[in-house]
């Protein structure tokens, strides 16, 4: 008899060893299995029987956090532009199938995004919406908690114009400068969650040491589900996926197609991704995104072109070979 669950375990920072011993008779293929995986400290847990409707609301494959909240592995991250642009791009993303959205306070267009959600008429429970708080310029637990609380309250006020009265996730855009202030930031998020105004909590740009300030705090009542980091085939220093996975945290790559820090795609990287893509009938960008997902992380993409929205979602119907994964992992 096969086990009830089959686990995906991360080995190293650049590839995933998959133990998929699924019986053909149960009707569950690799894509459907991944679309209903559950994220745990050990990796992704796959159900051994097919779901009633796998990824019915979106072509983006998702994982389930431990509380059961589904998290699509491809999200649209709004950038800095006015509310009208945010409104139009959000509607485009919704039209082509995006259901995961990162509307950062830093982008300055949360109200435009929220109006698009309202006008789309898509049921709220089909969407995953993440806001963010910037509260890193503080110097104590008390100040960090106060500024972070004010930040999440301002998020809810902005989103309320679109009749959004709770968030699926709230994210700290940056860590505060020391352990005490980070714990103050986190305490404010825990209170938001305790008030049932947010389902899951996340951080961004946190190092392993900074994560441990939260995870090792005996008074903490929740842990981060996501750590959003700059990560791509061009930039993945220090085994970030492995370091987060062993802490039970999912990495979400921001700037997954380059353009940040040391992660710009040079001519060699672009050519290698494109060449590999020809074997699968995919673009170089799709190969670069697939490498991230197949390595055990999620991606947060951004574009202003409808065709690129579509392209970025279309990465779940092929699997890179181990050789191609290794080649891509060595490009950084």
C-alpha positions as CSV (number, residue, x, y, z in Angstrom):
1,X,0.0,0.0,0.0
2,X,1.2,3.5,-0.8
3,X,1.5,6.0,2.1
4,X,-1.3,8.5,2.6
5,X,1.1,11.4,1.9
6,X,4.1,11.5,-0.3
7,X,6.7,14.2,0.7
8,X,8.8,16.6,-1.4
9,X,12.0,17.2,0.4
10,X,14.5,20.0,-0.4
11,X,18.0,18.8,-0.8
12,X,20.4,21.8,-1.2
13,X,19.4,25.2,-2.6
14,X,18.9,24.6,-6.2
15,X,16.8,21.4,-6.8
16,X,14.0,19.4,-5.5
17,X,14.1,15.6,-5.2
18,X,10.5,14.4,-5.8
19,X,9.2,11.2,-4.3
20,X,6.0,10.8,-6.3
21,X,5.1,7.1,-6.1
22,X,1.5,7.8,-7.0
23,X,-0.5,4.9,-8.4
24,X,-1.9,5.7,-11.9
25,X,-5.2,4.2,-10.9
26,X,-5.9,7.0,-8.5
27,X,-6.1,9.5,-11.3
28,X,-3.7,12.0,-9.6
29,X,-1.0,13.4,-11.9
30,X,2.0,15.4,-10.9
31,X,0.4,18.8,-11.7
32,X,-2.8,18.0,-9.8
33,X,-0.8,16.7,-6.8
34,X,1.3,19.8,-6.6
35,X,-1.8,22.0,-6.9
36,X,-3.1,20.6,-3.6
37,X,0.2,20.3,-1.7
38,X,0.5,21.3,2.0
39,X,3.5,23.3,3.2
40,X,5.1,22.0,6.3
41,X,8.5,22.3,8.0
42,X,9.6,19.3,6.1
43,X,8.6,20.4,2.7
44,X,5.4,19.9,0.7
45,X,3.0,17.1,1.5
46,X,1.0,15.7,-1.4
47,X,-2.4,14.0,-0.9
48,X,-2.4,10.5,-2.4
49,X,-6.0,10.8,-3.7
50,X,-7.3,13.3,-6.2
51,X,-9.1,16.5,-5.0
52,X,-12.6,17.2,-6.0
53,X,-11.5,20.2,-7.9
54,X,-7.8,21.0,-8.2
55,X,-6.9,24.6,-8.7
56,X,-10.4,25.3,-9.8
57,X,-10.2,29.1,-9.4
58,X,-6.9,29.7,-11.1
59,X,-4.3,28.2,-13.4
60,X,-1.7,29.0,-10.8
61,X,-0.7,25.9,-8.8
62,X,-0.9,26.5,-5.0
63,X,0.2,25.1,-1.7
64,X,-1.7,25.0,1.5
65,X,-0.3,26.6,4.7
66,X,-0.6,24.5,7.8
67,X,-3.9,26.3,8.8
68,X,-5.4,25.2,5.5
69,X,-5.1,28.6,3.7
70,X,-4.3,28.1,0.0
71,X,-1.4,30.1,-1.4
72,X,-1.0,30.3,-5.2
73,X,2.7,29.9,-6.1
74,X,2.5,32.8,-8.7
75,X,1.4,36.2,-7.5
76,X,1.1,39.6,-9.0
77,X,3.1,42.2,-7.1
78,X,2.0,45.8,-7.7
79,X,4.8,48.3,-8.4
80,X,5.0,52.1,-7.9
81,X,2.4,53.7,-10.2
82,X,-0.8,55.7,-9.6
83,X,-4.1,54.2,-8.5
84,X,-5.6,54.2,-12.0
85,X,-2.8,52.1,-13.3
86,X,-3.0,49.8,-10.4
87,X,-6.7,49.5,-11.0
88,X,-6.3,48.6,-14.7
89,X,-3.4,46.1,-14.2
90,X,-5.2,44.4,-11.3
91,X,-8.3,43.8,-13.6
92,X,-6.0,42.5,-16.3
93,X,-4.3,40.1,-13.9
94,X,-7.7,38.9,-12.6
95,X,-8.9,38.4,-16.2
96,X,-6.0,36.0,-17.1
97,X,-6.3,34.0,-13.9
98,X,-4.2,35.6,-11.1
99,X,-5.7,35.0,-7.6
100,X,-2.7,35.9,-5.4
101,X,-1.9,39.6,-5.0
102,X,0.9,41.5,-3.2
103,X,-0.3,45.1,-2.7
104,X,2.6,46.7,-0.8
105,X,2.2,49.9,1.0
106,X,5.4,51.0,-0.6
107,X,3.7,51.0,-4.0
108,X,1.3,53.7,-2.9
109,X,-1.7,52.3,-4.8
110,X,-3.6,50.0,-2.4
111,X,-6.8,51.9,-3.0
112,X,-6.6,51.5,-6.7
113,X,-6.0,47.9,-6.3
114,X,-8.9,47.5,-3.8
115,X,-11.3,49.2,-6.2
116,X,-10.4,46.8,-8.9
117,X,-11.1,43.8,-6.6
118,X,-14.5,45.3,-5.8
119,X,-15.4,46.0,-9.4
120,X,-14.2,42.6,-10.6
121,X,-17.1,40.9,-8.8
122,X,-14.9,37.9,-8.0
123,X,-15.8,36.3,-4.7
124,X,-13.5,37.4,-1.9
125,X,-12.8,33.8,-0.8
126,X,-11.3,33.0,-4.3
127,X,-8.5,35.6,-3.7
128,X,-5.4,35.7,-1.6
129,X,-4.6,39.4,-0.8
130,X,-1.4,40.4,1.0
131,X,-0.6,43.9,2.3
132,X,2.5,45.2,3.9
133,X,3.9,47.4,6.7
134,X,7.1,49.4,6.8
135,X,8.2,49.9,10.4
136,X,12.0,49.2,10.4
137,X,13.1,52.6,11.5
138,X,12.4,52.1,15.2
139,X,14.6,51.5,18.2
140,X,12.6,49.6,20.8
141,X,9.9,46.9,21.3
142,X,7.3,49.5,22.2
143,X,8.0,51.8,19.3
144,X,8.1,48.9,16.8
145,X,4.8,47.6,18.1
146,X,3.2,51.0,18.0
147,X,4.4,51.9,14.4
148,X,3.5,48.4,13.1
149,X,0.1,48.5,14.6
150,X,-0.5,51.9,13.0
151,X,0.7,50.4,9.7
152,X,-1.6,47.5,9.5
153,X,-4.5,49.7,10.5
154,X,-3.7,52.0,7.6
155,X,-3.6,49.0,5.3
156,X,-7.1,48.0,6.3
157,X,-8.3,51.6,5.8
158,X,-6.9,51.7,2.3
159,X,-8.3,48.3,1.3
160,X,-11.7,49.1,2.8
161,X,-12.5,51.3,-0.3
162,X,-12.9,48.0,-2.1
163,X,-15.0,46.4,0.6
164,X,-12.0,44.3,1.7
165,X,-12.4,43.9,5.5
166,X,-9.7,41.3,6.2
167,X,-6.4,40.2,4.6
168,X,-5.1,36.8,3.8
169,X,-1.6,37.9,4.7
170,X,0.2,40.9,6.1
171,X,4.0,41.3,5.5
172,X,6.8,43.2,7.2
173,X,8.6,44.8,4.3
174,X,11.9,45.1,6.3
175,X,13.1,43.9,9.7
176,X,13.7,46.3,12.5
177,X,17.4,46.8,13.5
178,X,17.5,44.5,16.6
179,X,15.9,41.5,18.2
180,X,13.7,43.5,20.6
181,X,12.3,45.7,17.9
182,X,11.7,42.8,15.6
183,X,9.7,41.1,18.4
184,X,7.7,44.4,18.8
185,X,6.9,44.3,15.0
186,X,5.8,40.7,15.3
187,X,3.7,41.3,18.4
188,X,1.7,43.9,16.5
189,X,1.0,41.4,13.7
190,X,0.0,38.7,16.2
191,X,-2.6,41.1,17.6
192,X,-4.0,41.7,14.1
193,X,-4.2,37.9,13.7
194,X,-5.9,37.4,17.1
195,X,-8.5,40.0,16.0
196,X,-9.2,37.8,12.9
197,X,-8.3,40.6,10.6
198,X,-5.6,38.6,8.9
199,X,-5.1,34.9,8.3
200,X,-1.4,34.4,7.9
201,X,1.7,36.4,8.7
202,X,4.8,37.1,6.5
203,X,8.2,38.9,6.5
204,X,10.4,40.2,3.7
205,X,14.2,40.5,3.5
206,X,14.7,38.6,6.8
207,X,18.0,36.7,7.3
208,X,18.0,33.4,9.1
209,X,19.2,35.1,12.3
210,X,16.3,37.6,12.1
211,X,13.8,34.8,11.5
212,X,15.1,33.1,14.6
213,X,14.4,36.2,16.8
214,X,10.7,35.3,16.1
215,X,10.9,31.5,16.0
216,X,12.9,31.3,19.3
217,X,10.7,33.8,21.2
218,X,8.8,31.8,23.8
219,X,6.1,34.4,23.9
220,X,5.4,34.3,20.2
221,X,2.0,32.8,19.3
222,X,2.5,32.6,15.5
223,X,5.3,32.1,13.0
224,X,5.9,33.5,9.5
225,X,4.5,31.5,6.7
226,X,6.4,33.4,4.0
227,X,9.7,35.2,3.7
228,X,9.8,37.3,0.5
229,X,13.4,37.6,-0.7
230,X,15.3,38.7,-3.9
231,X,15.9,35.4,-5.6
232,X,16.4,34.3,-9.2
233,X,18.7,32.1,-11.3
234,X,21.0,35.1,-11.3
235,X,20.9,35.7,-7.5
236,X,20.4,33.2,-4.7
237,X,23.3,33.6,-2.2
238,X,23.5,31.5,1.0
239,X,21.0,28.7,0.3
240,X,18.0,30.9,1.1
241,X,15.4,28.3,0.1
242,X,17.0,25.6,2.3
243,X,17.5,27.9,5.2
244,X,13.8,29.0,5.2
245,X,12.4,25.5,4.4
246,X,14.1,24.0,7.4
247,X,12.3,26.6,9.5
248,X,9.0,25.8,7.9
249,X,8.9,29.0,5.9
250,X,8.1,29.3,2.2
251,X,10.3,31.6,0.2
252,X,8.5,34.0,-2.2
253,X,10.9,35.4,-4.8
254,X,10.7,39.1,-5.5
255,X,12.4,40.2,-8.7
256,X,12.4,36.6,-9.9
257,X,13.4,37.7,-13.4
258,X,16.3,39.9,-12.4
259,X,16.7,43.6,-11.9
260,X,17.6,43.8,-8.2
261,X,20.8,43.8,-6.2
262,X,23.2,41.4,-8.0
263,X,20.4,39.7,-9.8
264,X,20.4,41.3,-13.2
265,X,20.3,38.8,-16.1
266,X,23.3,39.2,-18.3
267,X,23.6,38.0,-21.9
268,X,24.8,34.5,-20.8
269,X,21.9,34.0,-18.4
270,X,19.3,35.1,-20.9
271,X,20.8,32.9,-23.6
272,X,21.0,29.8,-21.4
273,X,17.4,30.2,-20.2
274,X,16.2,30.7,-23.8
275,X,18.2,27.7,-25.0
276,X,16.8,25.4,-22.3
277,X,13.3,26.7,-23.1
278,X,13.4,25.5,-26.6
279,X,13.4,21.9,-25.3
280,X,10.1,22.5,-23.5
281,X,8.4,24.9,-25.9
282,X,8.8,27.7,-23.3
283,X,10.3,31.1,-23.1
284,X,13.5,31.9,-21.2
285,X,11.4,33.8,-18.6
286,X,9.2,30.8,-18.1
287,X,12.3,28.6,-17.6
288,X,13.7,31.1,-15.0
289,X,10.4,31.1,-13.1
290,X,10.0,27.3,-13.3
291,X,13.5,26.9,-11.8
292,X,12.4,28.9,-8.7
293,X,9.1,27.0,-8.2
294,X,10.8,23.6,-8.9
295,X,13.4,24.6,-6.3
296,X,10.7,24.8,-3.7
297,X,9.8,28.5,-3.7
298,X,7.0,30.8,-4.9
299,X,7.3,33.8,-7.2
300,X,5.9,37.4,-7.2
301,X,6.0,38.8,-10.7
302,X,5.2,42.2,-12.2
303,X,4.4,43.4,-15.6
304,X,2.3,45.9,-17.5
305,X,1.7,43.7,-20.6
306,X,-1.2,41.2,-20.7
307,X,0.8,38.7,-22.7
308,X,3.4,38.6,-19.9
309,X,0.8,38.1,-17.3
310,X,-0.3,35.0,-19.2
311,X,3.2,33.8,-19.8
312,X,4.2,34.1,-16.2
313,X,1.3,31.9,-15.1
314,X,2.0,29.2,-17.7
315,X,4.8,27.4,-15.9
316,X,3.1,24.4,-14.4
317,X,2.7,22.1,-17.4
318,X,6.4,21.1,-17.7
319,X,9.2,20.0,-15.5
320,X,12.9,20.8,-15.9
321,X,15.3,17.9,-15.9
322,X,17.9,17.6,-13.1
323,X,20.6,18.5,-15.6
324,X,18.8,21.7,-16.6
325,X,18.1,22.5,-12.9
326,X,21.8,22.2,-12.2
327,X,22.8,24.3,-15.2
328,X,20.4,27.1,-14.2
329,X,21.5,26.9,-10.5
330,X,25.1,27.4,-11.5
331,X,24.4,30.6,-13.4
332,X,24.6,32.9,-10.4
